[in-house]
Amino acid sequence: MSANRGIAERINMNPEDIEQGLAQLVLTILELLRQLVERQAIKRVEGGSLTDEQIEKLGTALLNLEEKMEELKIVFGLEGKDLNIDLGPLGNLM
């Protein structure tokens, strides 16, 4: 059992660190999806395939989503730069 305890200590299984890392990962994925949806919305608006009412609703929804993301970053003590994960040779995620 002492060998397992040593591994856990080296991995740093602190519940607060695990929660923070998980929050960072989830918010990074949500931010990536938000940006993709925003880009798709811009393409649709520029393509002229939406009515004025649909554009207004889409804009409101995107603003609300961005506000919620900002709230969640505050709750978990994260900044925008924290959501830009380094993918090594591939560069940064965003």
C-alpha positions in Angstrom: 0.0 0.0 0.0 2.8 2.4 0.6 3.8 2.3 -3.1 0.2 3.4 -4.0 0.3 6.2 -1.5 3.6 7.4 -3.0 2.1 7.4 -6.5 -0.9 9.4 -5.3 1.4 12.0 -3.7 3.4 12.4 -6.8 0.3 12.8 -9.0 -1.0 15.4 -6.5 -4.5 14.1 -6.0 -5.6 17.2 -4.1 -9.4 17.5 -4.7 -9.3 21.2 -5.2 -6.7 20.9 -7.9 -8.7 18.1 -9.6 -11.8 20.3 -9.5 -10.0 23.3 -10.9 -8.4 21.3 -13.7 -11.8 19.7 -14.6 -13.5 23.1 -14.6 -10.7 24.5 -16.8 -11.1 21.6 -19.3 -14.9 21.8 -19.4 -14.9 25.6 -19.8 -12.2 25.3 -22.5 -14.5 22.9 -24.5 -17.5 25.1 -24.0 -15.5 28.2 -25.2 -14.3 26.3 -28.2 -17.9 25.3 -29.0 -19.1 28.9 -28.4 -16.6 30.2 -30.9 -17.5 27.6 -33.5 -21.2 28.4 -33.1 -20.5 32.1 -33.3 -18.5 31.6 -36.6 -21.3 29.6 -38.1 -23.8 32.2 -37.1 -21.7 34.9 -38.8 -21.6 32.8 -42.0 -25.3 32.4 -41.9 -25.9 36.1 -41.3 -23.5 37.1 -44.1 -25.1 34.5 -46.4 -28.5 36.1 -46.0 -30.3 32.9 -44.9 -31.7 34.4 -41.7 -34.6 36.7 -41.1 -34.1 39.9 -39.0 -35.9 38.2 -36.1 -33.7 35.1 -36.3 -30.6 37.4 -36.4 -31.8 39.2 -33.3 -32.5 36.0 -31.4 -29.2 34.5 -32.4 -27.4 37.7 -31.3 -29.1 37.6 -28.0 -28.4 33.9 -27.4 -24.7 34.4 -28.2 -24.5 37.4 -25.9 -26.2 35.4 -23.1 -23.8 32.5 -23.6 -20.8 34.8 -23.5 -22.0 36.4 -20.3 -22.6 32.9 -18.7 -19.0 31.9 -19.7 -17.7 35.0 -18.0 -19.7 34.2 -14.8 -18.3 30.6 -14.8 -14.7 31.8 -15.3 -15.2 34.1 -12.2 -16.7 31.2 -10.2 -13.7 29.0 -10.9 -11.1 31.7 -10.8 -10.2 31.4 -14.4 -9.2 33.9 -17.1 -9.6 33.7 -20.8 -5.9 32.8 -21.2 -6.5 29.8 -18.9 -8.8 28.3 -21.5 -6.2 28.4 -24.2 -4.6 24.9 -23.7 -1.2 24.3 -25.2 -1.3 21.3 -27.5 2.4 21.1 -27.8 3.6 20.8 -31.5 0.0 21.7 -32.7 0.2 25.0 -30.9 -2.5 26.6 -28.8 -6.1 25.4 -28.9 -7.5 28.9 -29.5 
